[in-house]
Amino acid sequence: MRVVLGEDETLLRAGLAHILQADGIVVASTTADARELQQLAAALRPDLVITDIRMPPGGTDDGLRAAVAIRTSHPSTNLLLLSQHVNRQYASELLDTGAAGVGYLLKQRIADVETFCHDVRRVAAGGTVLDPDVVSIMLDRASRQHDRLHALTAREAAVLALIAQGRSNAAIAKDLAVSERAIVNHVTRIYDKLQLPPSIDDHRRVLAVIKYLELHRTRPGDQAPLNLPAPQSP
C-alpha cells in the first residue's frame, strides 16, 4: 500500500510518516503544499492520499480542494482528510466525491496509533471512516427524522440495512434478486420518507445510514467511528 501525505506542520508530517512506515505502509512522498500534493498524486498514483484540510498556499481549505481535484482526475485514488476541527460542509464535500474510499478524522485520533493505522488501511481498501464528532454533527441534523424510519416498508428497511453494510445498488439488487432500477426506486422512496431532499450541504446516503444506525444503537455511549463497509454496532 502506497501513500502520499500532505501536512504543512513539519513535526506532524514527520510523525505521521513514521507511524505509517512502522505499520508497514509505504509513504511514497510527503509535501507541505496542496498544489504539490496534486502533482505528486498525479505522478505517483498512490493507493491513498492523506492530507490536512488547511494547507498552503492559501491556508484555508486548500487540502480539501486538492483532494477533491485528485479524486476527480483519478477516481480510484482513496482520500483521508485530517483536521483540527469538525466542519459538516467539508465532510459533505468529501463524501460527494464518492462514499467509498474516503475518510475524515480529527487529528486528535492519531494519538491512538493502532486505531489510526487500522482506519488508514480501511480507507485505502475502499471503506469509509468518519470521525465520531463528524457523525454526531450529521446525526444532530438528521435526528428530527427518527420517527420516519418506521414509515419504511419491510423491503425498504432491508435495502437500507444493506446500504448500511456499504453495499452498492448493484450489489443490493443481486442480494435481493431484483433489478437495479427497482433498488434505485426503493432508495428514492427511502430518501422521500426520511425527508432527505437533495442538498449541497448533506450526503443523503450517509444520513440515511446514520438514521439506521441510530435506530439500532445498542451502546449509546460508544464513540467508535462509523466504518463502512462492514459496520459494527455503534
C-alpha positions in Angstrom: 0.0 0.0 0.0 1.4 3.4 -1.1 0.5 6.7 0.5 1.2 10.3 -0.4 1.0 12.6 2.7 0.2 16.3 2.8 0.7 18.2 6.0 2.3 21.6 6.5 3.4 21.2 10.1 6.9 19.7 9.9 6.9 17.7 13.1 3.4 16.3 12.5 4.3 15.4 8.9 7.4 13.5 10.1 5.5 11.9 12.9 2.7 10.7 10.6 5.2 9.3 8.1 7.0 7.4 10.9 3.7 6.0 12.3 2.7 4.7 8.8 6.0 3.3 7.9 6.3 1.5 11.3 3.0 -0.2 10.4 4.3 -1.4 7.1 2.7 1.3 4.9 4.9 2.8 2.2 5.0 6.6 2.3 5.8 7.3 -1.3 6.2 11.1 -0.7 5.3 13.9 1.6 4.6 17.6 1.0 3.6 20.8 2.8 1.8 22.3 -0.2 -1.6 21.5 -1.6 -0.6 22.2 -5.2 2.4 19.9 -4.9 0.1 17.3 -3.4 -1.9 17.2 -6.6 1.2 16.9 -8.7 2.6 14.1 -6.5 -0.8 12.2 -6.7 -0.8 12.5 -10.5 2.8 11.4 -10.8 2.9 8.6 -8.2 -0.7 7.3 -8.4 -0.8 6.2 -4.7 -3.5 4.0 -3.2 -4.3 6.7 -0.7 -3.8 10.4 -0.2 -3.7 11.6 3.4 -4.0 15.4 3.7 -4.7 18.1 6.2 -7.6 20.2 5.2 -5.9 23.6 5.9 -2.8 23.7 3.7 -0.6 26.3 1.9 -0.7 28.1 -0.3 -4.0 29.6 0.8 -4.0 28.2 4.3 -7.8 27.7 4.3 -9.3 24.6 2.7 -6.6 24.0 0.1 -6.0 20.5 1.2 -9.7 19.6 0.7 -9.7 21.3 -2.7 -6.7 19.3 -3.7 -8.3 16.1 -2.5 -11.4 16.7 -4.5 -9.4 17.6 -7.6 -7.3 14.4 -7.2 -10.5 12.2 -6.9 -11.9 14.0 -10.0 -8.8 13.3 -12.0 -8.1 9.9 -10.6 -11.3 8.3 -9.2 -9.5 5.2 -7.9 -7.4 7.3 -5.5 -8.7 7.0 -2.0 -8.7 10.0 0.3 -8.3 10.6 4.1 -8.7 14.1 5.4 -7.3 15.2 8.7 -8.5 18.3 10.6 -8.2 20.1 13.9 -11.9 20.8 13.8 -15.2 19.3 12.5 -16.9 21.0 9.6 -20.0 19.4 8.2 -19.6 21.2 4.9 -16.1 19.8 4.4 -17.4 16.3 5.3 -20.2 16.6 2.8 -17.9 17.8 0.0 -15.6 14.9 0.7 -18.5 12.4 0.6 -19.8 13.9 -2.6 -16.6 12.6 -4.3 -18.0 9.1 -3.6 -19.0 7.4 -0.4 -16.3 4.7 -0.8 -12.6 5.1 -0.1 -12.9 8.3 1.9 -12.3 9.3 5.5 -12.5 12.4 7.7 -10.7 12.2 11.1 -9.8 14.7 13.7 -6.0 14.9 14.3 -6.5 14.0 17.9 -7.4 10.5 16.8 -3.8 10.0 15.6 -2.8 9.5 19.2 -4.4 6.1 19.1 -1.8 4.8 16.7 -3.3 1.3 16.3 -6.8 2.5 15.5 -5.5 5.2 13.3 -3.5 2.8 11.2 -6.5 0.5 11.0 -8.6 3.3 9.7 -5.9 4.2 7.2 -5.9 0.7 5.8 -9.7 0.6 5.8 -10.0 3.8 3.7 -7.2 2.5 1.4 -9.2 -0.7 0.9 -12.3 1.3 -0.2 -14.1 1.7 3.1 -15.4 4.9 4.7 -14.3 6.2 8.1 -15.9 9.2 9.7 -14.8 10.7 13.0 -17.3 10.3 15.8 -17.6 14.1 16.0 -18.4 14.2 12.3 -21.1 11.6 12.8 -22.5 13.5 15.8 -22.9 16.6 13.7 -24.6 14.7 10.9 -26.8 12.8 13.4 -27.9 16.0 15.0 -29.0 17.3 11.7 -30.8 14.1 10.9 -32.3 13.5 14.4 -35.6 15.2 13.5 -36.4 12.3 11.1 -36.2 9.5 13.7 -39.8 8.5 13.6 -39.9 8.5 9.8 -37.8 5.3 9.8 -40.9 3.5 11.0 -42.7 4.5 7.8 -40.4 2.4 5.7 -41.8 -0.9 4.2 -40.1 -4.2 5.0 -38.4 -4.1 1.6 -37.2 -0.5 2.1 -35.9 -1.3 5.5 -34.0 -4.3 4.0 -32.5 -2.1 1.4 -31.4 0.5 4.0 -29.9 -2.2 6.1 -27.8 -3.3 3.1 -26.8 0.3 2.4 -25.6 0.4 6.0 -23.3 -2.5 5.1 -21.7 -0.4 2.4 -23.4 -2.2 -0.5 -23.8 -0.6 -3.9 -27.2 -0.5 -5.6 -26.0 -3.3 -8.0 -24.9 -5.5 -5.1 -28.2 -4.9 -3.2 -30.1 -5.8 -6.4 -28.2 -9.1 -6.7 -28.7 -9.9 -3.0 -32.5 -9.3 -3.2 -32.8 -10.8 -6.7 -34.4 -7.7 -8.2 -33.3 -5.3 -10.9 -31.0 -2.4 -10.1 -33.7 0.0 -11.3 -36.0 -1.4 -8.6 -33.3 -0.7 -5.9 -32.9 2.9 -7.2 -36.7 3.3 -6.8 -36.5 1.9 -3.3 -33.7 4.3 -2.4 -35.5 7.2 -3.8 -38.6 6.4 -1.6 -36.3 5.9 1.4 -35.0 9.5 0.9 -38.5 10.8 0.5 -39.8 9.1 3.6 -36.8 10.3 5.7 -37.3 13.7 4.2 -33.8 13.9 2.9 -34.0 16.2 -0.2 -31.0 16.8 -2.5 -28.7 19.3 -0.8 -25.3 20.7 -1.3 -24.8 20.5 2.4 -25.6 16.9 3.1 -24.8 13.4 1.7 -28.2 11.7 1.7 -26.9 8.1 1.6 -24.8 8.7 4.6 -27.6 10.5 6.5 -29.9 7.6 5.8 -27.3 5.1 7.2 -26.8 7.3 10.3 -30.6 7.1 10.9 -30.5 3.3 10.5 -27.5 3.1 13.0 -29.3 5.4 15.4 -32.3 3.2 15.5 -30.2 0.0 16.0 -27.9 1.5 18.6 -27.1 -0.9 21.4 -24.4 1.0 23.2 -25.3 4.7 23.0 -22.1 5.8 24.7 -19.8 4.1 22.3 -17.5 6.5 20.4 -16.3 4.2 17.7 -16.1 5.8 14.2 -18.7 4.9 11.6 -16.9 2.4 9.4 -18.4 1.4 6.0 -18.4 -1.3 4.7 -18.8 -3.9 7.4 -20.2 -1.5 10.1 -20.2 -2.6 13.7 -23.0 -1.8 16.1 -22.1 1.7 17.4 
